[in-house]
Amino acid sequence: MAATLERAFGYRGDHTRLPVGDVAAALPFYETVLGFRVVARGSEPHASAALARDAVELGLAETGGDPTQDGCAFHVRGLDALLAEFRANGLRKESSDVDVERHDGSSWRVFYVVAPDGLCYWFGERAPDAPGAA
């Protein structure tokens, strides 16, 4: 099964303007390891980049915000394949780092990635026994 990102939710509400210190320095991780592609760049009012992968868009911006206090959650299909893809692309995380969490009455298989820029990402797929699971 191919891995896909299906939905994105910013921890602080807006996953299209996540704060980073240096957009240009952050991009290689997103492109090389996480498989995003740059779809737009901007410079006003801050340096920024819009990224896309599968059904989601993500934005990085030099807003002066603290990236260690922000991030994004992704609903995914094919969690194990996604982790394997990230590892093949250079992510240093073992498959044993997959855990199960409960959110809103549903079980999710999840793993976390902290990007070099400090942003934290939650990747989750409904557990097979969860209502609404694929």
Secondary structure in CASP SS format (residue, H / E / C, confidence):
PFRMAT SS
TARGET T0000
AUTHOR 0000-0000-0000
METHOD secondary structure of the structure
MODEL  1
M C 1.00
A C 1.00
A C 1.00
T E 1.00
L E 1.00
E E 1.00
R E 1.00
A E 1.00
F E 1.00
G E 1.00
Y C 1.00
R C 1.00
G C 1.00
D C 1.00
H C 1.00
T C 1.00
R C 1.00
L E 1.00
P E 1.00
V C 1.00
G C 1.00
D C 1.00
V H 1.00
A H 1.00
A H 1.00
A H 1.00
L H 1.00
P H 1.00
F H 1.00
Y H 1.00
E H 1.00
T H 1.00
V H 1.00
L C 1.00
G C 1.00
F C 1.00
R E 1.00
V E 1.00
V E 1.00
A E 1.00
R E 1.00
G E 1.00
S C 1.00
E C 1.00
P C 1.00
H C 1.00
A C 1.00
S E 1.00
A E 1.00
A E 1.00
L E 1.00
A E 1.00
R E 1.00
D C 1.00
A C 1.00
V E 1.00
E E 1.00
L E 1.00
G E 1.00
L E 1.00
A E 1.00
E C 1.00
T C 1.00
G C 1.00
G C 1.00
D C 1.00
P H 1.00
T H 1.00
Q H 1.00
D C 1.00
G E 1.00
C E 1.00
A E 1.00
F E 1.00
H E 1.00
V E 1.00
R E 1.00
G C 1.00
L H 1.00
D H 1.00
A H 1.00
L H 1.00
L H 1.00
A H 1.00
E H 1.00
F H 1.00
R H 1.00
A H 1.00
N C 1.00
G C 1.00
L C 1.00
R C 1.00
K C 1.00
E C 1.00
S H 1.00
S H 1.00
D H 1.00
V C 1.00
D E 1.00
V E 1.00
E E 1.00
R E 1.00
H E 1.00
D C 1.00
G C 1.00
S E 1.00
S E 1.00
W E 1.00
R E 1.00
V E 1.00
F E 1.00
Y E 1.00
V E 1.00
V E 1.00
A C 1.00
P C 1.00
D C 1.00
G C 1.00
L C 1.00
C E 1.00
Y E 1.00
W E 1.00
F E 1.00
G E 1.00
E E 1.00
R E 1.00
A C 1.00
P C 1.00
D C 1.00
A C 1.00
P C 1.00
G C 1.00
A C 1.00
A C 1.00
END
